[in-house]
């Protein structure tokens, strides 16, 4: 089995590479750029993966990568994935996320990789404004994205549908709800809180943790469960279809912070930072993942408390 992971050095990509390696029957390829987080691959033995220097906005580089790797599975994870950045750089976010995917699809068409299965890593942010009577969220729920990032992911999602219907590309669309764990970028809320706590413990920050909106509720899954779900999506799901991936349970950002604060002995004050507030925020995201579970048998295995403990320990080793 030959597998290509776009964005292999990212948070999810690096965990997916480790999972593929653990299977023992996978030859792994990945795309990197000059600024990629190579340290995220430090747990992977040297020589066990093949990397391509490939900006996905470069059509020639993308075609070369796919021609050389000739993958059976493609996990398309590379994206501008931070919602607040999309407010500051909406054009870059939309262009990066949508044009990159089009280039991958066009290369697959050109090389005639019509037996290759490709997973499109969508997001629960596609749903955006969700009403109480629509919870938990099914795949059929209206898409009302509330950020440029959410709009870009809707675009990626629908491109997957269109290329499947128009050209027979075997695209499986997934909408993963929030996921976290070790290596999560420090700009993301769970990781940011964890890093701040680790900094406070080491005396590198005053005993105050700065927060944004604590009332939003999210459906969190451990990244190590998510990457197993992504594999099953290509192994067992129907091309052209879309699948939610999540636990079906929600927790407020405040409750998540309370769990993290319960893992330290240091007394910490909580202060709201206005710069951490978004122009418009999604208040509740709760997955109905019945369709995905029935197709694959997937169930999350790692409790959130363990995920957050591992994330906090990740930062304790690094500050």
C-alpha positions in Angstrom: 0.0 0.0 0.0 1.4 3.4 -1.1 0.2 6.4 0.9 0.7 10.1 0.2 0.0 12.5 3.1 -0.1 16.2 2.1 1.0 18.3 5.1 2.8 15.3 6.7 4.8 17.5 9.1 1.6 19.1 10.5 -0.2 18.1 13.7 -2.5 15.5 12.2 -0.2 14.6 9.3 2.7 13.5 11.7 0.4 11.4 13.8 -1.1 9.8 10.7 2.4 9.0 9.4 3.2 7.3 12.7 -0.1 5.3 12.5 0.6 4.2 8.9 4.1 3.2 9.9 2.7 1.1 12.8 0.6 -0.9 10.4 3.7 -2.4 8.8 2.2 -2.7 5.3 2.5 0.9 4.1 5.0 2.8 2.1 4.7 6.5 3.1 5.2 9.6 1.1 4.6 13.2 2.2 4.8 16.8 1.1 6.9 19.4 2.9 7.8 23.1 2.4 10.8 25.1 3.5 9.0 26.2 6.7 7.5 22.8 7.6 7.7 21.6 11.2 10.2 18.9 10.7 10.5 18.3 14.4 7.0 16.8 14.3 8.6 13.8 12.5 11.3 13.3 15.1 9.7 10.1 16.4 9.8 8.5 12.9 13.0 6.5 12.0 15.1 8.1 9.4 14.6 6.7 6.0 11.2 5.2 6.7 9.3 7.9 4.7 9.9 9.7 1.4 9.4 13.4 1.4 8.7 15.7 -1.6 9.5 19.4 -1.4 6.1 20.5 -2.8 4.1 23.7 -2.5 0.6 22.5 -3.4 -0.1 25.8 -5.2 2.6 24.8 -7.7 1.0 22.6 -10.4 4.3 21.3 -11.7 5.5 20.2 -8.2 2.2 18.6 -7.4 2.1 16.6 -10.6 5.7 15.5 -10.0 4.9 14.4 -6.5 1.9 12.3 -7.5 3.7 10.8 -10.6 6.6 9.7 -8.4 4.6 8.4 -5.5 1.7 6.8 -7.5 -0.3 6.4 -4.2 -3.2 4.0 -3.5 -4.4 6.4 -0.8 -4.1 10.2 -0.6 -4.8 11.9 2.7 -5.2 15.6 1.8 -4.5 17.4 5.1 -2.4 20.4 4.0 -4.3 23.6 4.6 -4.3 27.0 6.4 -6.2 25.6 9.4 -6.2 28.3 12.0 -9.6 30.2 12.1 -8.3 33.5 13.5 -5.6 33.7 10.8 -8.4 33.4 8.2 -9.8 36.7 9.4 -6.5 38.4 8.9 -5.6 36.7 5.7 -8.9 35.7 4.0 -7.6 35.7 0.4 -4.5 33.6 1.3 -6.7 31.1 3.3 -9.2 30.6 0.5 -6.6 30.5 -2.3 -4.3 28.1 -0.3 -7.0 25.7 0.7 -9.0 25.5 -2.6 -6.3 26.0 -5.3 -4.1 23.4 -3.6 -6.9 20.8 -3.7 -7.7 21.6 -7.3 -4.1 21.0 -8.2 -4.1 17.6 -6.6 -7.3 16.6 -8.4 -6.0 17.8 -11.7 -2.8 16.0 -11.3 -4.7 12.8 -10.4 -6.8 13.3 -13.6 -3.7 13.9 -15.7 -1.8 10.9 -14.4 -5.0 8.8 -14.5 -5.0 7.9 -10.8 -8.7 6.9 -11.0 -8.3 3.9 -8.7 -6.6 6.1 -6.0 -8.8 7.0 -3.1 -8.4 10.5 -1.6 -9.6 11.7 1.7 -10.6 15.4 1.9 -10.1 16.6 5.4 -13.1 18.9 5.9 -14.1 20.6 9.2 -17.0 21.0 11.5 -16.4 24.8 10.9 -18.3 24.2 7.7 -21.5 24.1 9.6 -20.9 27.5 11.3 -24.2 28.9 12.6 -26.1 25.9 14.1 -29.4 26.2 15.9 -30.2 24.3 19.1 -32.9 22.3 17.4 -30.3 21.1 14.9 -28.1 19.4 17.5 -26.4 17.0 17.2 -25.3 18.0 13.7 -25.9 15.6 10.8 -24.2 15.7 7.5 -27.5 17.0 6.0 -27.4 20.1 8.1 -27.2 23.4 6.2 -23.7 24.8 5.9 -23.6 28.4 7.3 -19.8 29.0 7.8 -18.9 32.0 10.0 -15.3 32.5 9.1 -13.2 32.7 5.9 -11.6 29.4 7.0 -15.1 27.7 7.2 -15.9 29.0 3.7 -12.7 27.6 2.3 -13.4 24.2 3.8 -16.9 24.2 2.3 -15.2 24.9 -1.0 -12.8 22.0 -0.5 -15.7 19.7 0.5 -17.8 20.6 -2.5 -14.8 20.3 -4.9 -14.4 16.8 -3.7 -18.1 16.1 -4.5 -17.8 17.8 -7.9 -14.6 16.0 -9.0 -16.1 12.7 -8.0 -19.3 13.3 -10.0 -17.6 15.0 -13.0 -14.5 12.8 -13.4 -14.9 9.7 -11.1 -12.2 10.8 -8.6 -12.7 8.6 -5.6 -12.9 11.4 -3.0 -14.2 10.6 0.5 -15.2 13.8 2.3 -14.8 13.9 6.1 -15.9 16.6 8.5 -13.9 16.1 11.6 -15.0 18.0 14.7 -12.4 19.5 17.1 -9.3 17.3 17.8 -6.3 17.9 19.9 -3.3 16.1 21.6 0.5 16.3 21.6 2.0 18.5 18.9 -1.1 20.7 18.5 0.0 24.1 17.4 0.3 26.6 20.2 -2.2 29.0 18.6 -5.0 26.5 19.1 -7.0 26.9 22.4 -6.2 23.6 24.2 -2.6 23.8 23.3 -2.3 27.5 24.1 -3.7 26.9 27.6 -1.4 24.0 28.1 1.7 26.0 27.1 0.7 28.9 29.3 0.3 26.5 32.3 3.7 24.9 31.5 5.3 28.4 31.3 3.8 29.4 34.6 5.0 26.2 36.3 8.6 27.0 35.1 8.3 30.6 36.3 8.5 32.0 32.8 5.0 33.6 32.9 3.1 35.4 35.7 0.5 33.1 37.3 -2.2 34.4 35.0 -3.7 32.5 32.1 -5.2 34.7 29.3 -8.3 33.4 27.5 -10.9 34.3 24.9 -14.5 33.0 24.7 -14.9 30.3 27.3 -18.6 29.7 26.7 -18.3 28.0 23.3 -18.9 24.3 23.4 -16.9 21.8 21.2 -16.8 18.1 20.5 -13.2 17.1 21.1 -11.5 13.9 19.9 -7.9 12.7 20.5 -5.8 13.1 17.3 -4.6 9.6 17.7 -8.2 8.4 17.3 -8.8 10.8 14.5 -6.0 9.4 12.3 -7.4 5.9 12.7 -10.8 7.3 11.6 -9.1 8.8 8.5 -7.7 5.5 7.5 -11.0 3.8 7.9 -12.6 6.5 5.8 -10.6 5.5 2.8 -10.8 1.8 3.6 -14.6 1.5 4.1 -16.5 4.7 3.2 -18.1 5.5 -0.1 -16.4 7.9 -2.5 -18.5 11.0 -3.1 -20.1 10.8 0.3 -19.5 13.0 3.3 -19.0 11.8 6.9 -18.9 13.5 10.3 -16.2 12.3 12.7 -16.6 13.1 16.4 -17.6 11.8 19.8 -21.1 13.2 20.0 -20.3 14.8 23.3 -19.6 18.5 24.0 -17.5 20.3 26.6 -17.2 24.1 27.1 -13.9 25.7 26.7 -14.2 26.7 30.4 -14.7 23.1 31.4 -11.7 22.1 29.3 -9.6 24.8 31.0 -10.8 23.5 34.4 -9.5 20.0 33.6 -6.1 21.4 32.6 -5.9 23.6 35.8 -6.7 20.4 37.8 -3.5 18.9 36.4 -1.2 21.5 38.1 -0.6 22.4 41.7 0.1 26.1 40.9 -2.6 28.7 41.7 -3.5 30.4 38.4 -5.7 33.4 37.8 -7.9 33.6 34.7 -8.1 36.8 32.7 -10.0 37.5 29.4 -7.9 39.0 26.6 -10.0 41.0 24.1 -7.6 40.2 21.3 -8.5 36.5 21.6 -12.2 37.1 20.8 -13.4 36.4 17.2 -15.6 38.7 15.1 -18.2 35.9 15.0 -17.9 32.7 16.9 -19.5 29.3 16.5 -21.1 28.6 19.9 -21.9 24.9 19.7 -20.4 22.1 17.5 -21.7 18.6 18.4 -21.3 15.7 15.9 -23.8 13.1 14.9 -21.3 10.6 13.6 -23.8 7.7 13.2 -23.2 7.5 9.5 -19.4 7.1 9.9 -19.7 4.7 12.8 -22.1 2.4 10.9 -19.8 2.4 7.9 -16.6 1.8 9.7 -17.2 0.5 13.3 -15.0 3.3 14.5 -15.2 4.4 18.2 -12.9 6.9 20.0 -10.8 5.2 22.6 -8.9 7.9 24.4 -10.7 10.0 27.0 -10.3 13.8 26.9 -8.7 13.9 30.3 -5.9 11.6 29.0 -5.6 13.7 25.8 -5.2 17.0 27.8 -2.7 15.4 30.2 -0.5 14.2 27.3 -0.8 17.7 25.7 0.2 19.4 28.9 3.2 17.0 29.4 4.2 17.7 25.8 4.6 21.4 26.6 6.2 20.7 30.0 9.0 19.0 28.0 9.4 22.0 25.7 9.3 25.2 27.7 
